[in-house]
């Protein structure tokens, strides 16, 4: 009996515990997973033997992120990393990315997603260094980077040919040159965020509409510079589902009527689009019958007439309708 007990314990330790560890560890945050490595050599060996656990590096909001990233990419377990997040990480700059280029090039060959949001010490030089290492990159985000210019985007399109998701939100120095580069090189782009990219104009946006016909998500939040002229060619975006136009103060019913031709729209944010009236919203209601979210927040020119049109066409799909501040709606 004692021998049988020892044998069962051995099977438990060799087979069952590793399986349980694998199941549990896939549901842990990466920082907790790394903490488990320190518990014992046995647990360390068990976790390291599962490559699927080490496909991401999460250094969000962490201090000494540059040194930590270099150290992580030097470890064998991260040789096939696919996702790296440095969102609002501290102490990472161009020099760190240059070191990675020179010493850790092989570790980034499978990288698909890179989040540099809020990393304000990274400039065009750093963008050139890191993008030259990850040729399979699909998702690139540099939200709130005030050092990036059109030159950085030039490096991106040169090095990374498979981008489908771009976030340039808050990159105030990017201009129509960047939009031209994006539209010429990423015809299969699916998501684009241009929030507060204040140097961009109607002509640059039109290039995106004409050449990036697979776009599903477009964020133009806080961009009052675009006019109705920009949207004359938006109907090309037959796959567009998400459109954020919050603060588009120059958008009128004419432009909204053009947008209405994007019949697959699911989410449309018209917050503070103050020139819009019932005419434009009714055009949306009659054409975009799959709408689930619509914000008319702050638009004083709409009345109950547009609600009647929405109730006829979108009642079966609409889950959120924001009419706060719409004083014409009773």
HELIX and SHEET records of a PDB file:
HELIX    1   1 UNK A    2  UNK A   11  1                                  10    
HELIX    2   2 UNK A   12  UNK A   16  3                                   5    
HELIX    3   3 UNK A   17  UNK A   25  1                                   9    
HELIX    4   4 UNK A   30  UNK A   37  1                                   8    
HELIX    5   5 UNK A   41  UNK A   48  1                                   8    
HELIX    6   6 UNK A   51  UNK A   54  5                                   4    
HELIX    7   7 UNK A   65  UNK A   73  1                                   9    
HELIX    8   8 UNK A   76  UNK A   78  5                                   3    
HELIX    9   9 UNK A   94  UNK A  103  1                                  10    
HELIX   10  10 UNK A  105  UNK A  108  5                                   4    
HELIX   11  11 UNK A  124  UNK A  131  1                                   8    
HELIX   12  12 UNK A  150  UNK A  159  1                                  10    
HELIX   13  13 UNK A  176  UNK A  185  1                                  10    
HELIX   14  14 UNK A  202  UNK A  211  1                                  10    
HELIX   15  15 UNK A  228  UNK A  236  5                                   9    
HELIX   16  16 UNK A  253  UNK A  259  1                                   7    
HELIX   17  17 UNK A  278  UNK A  287  1                                  10    
HELIX   18  18 UNK A  304  UNK A  313  1                                  10    
SHEET    1   A11 UNK A  56  UNK A  58  0                                        
SHEET    2   A11 UNK A  83  UNK A  85  1                                        
SHEET    3   A11 UNK A 113  UNK A 115  1                                        
SHEET    4   A11 UNK A 139  UNK A 141  1                                        
SHEET    5   A11 UNK A 165  UNK A 167  1                                        
SHEET    6   A11 UNK A 191  UNK A 193  1                                        
SHEET    7   A11 UNK A 217  UNK A 219  1                                        
SHEET    8   A11 UNK A 242  UNK A 244  1                                        
SHEET    9   A11 UNK A 267  UNK A 269  1                                        
SHEET   10   A11 UNK A 293  UNK A 295  1                                        
SHEET   11   A11 UNK A 320  UNK A 322  1                                        
END                                                                             
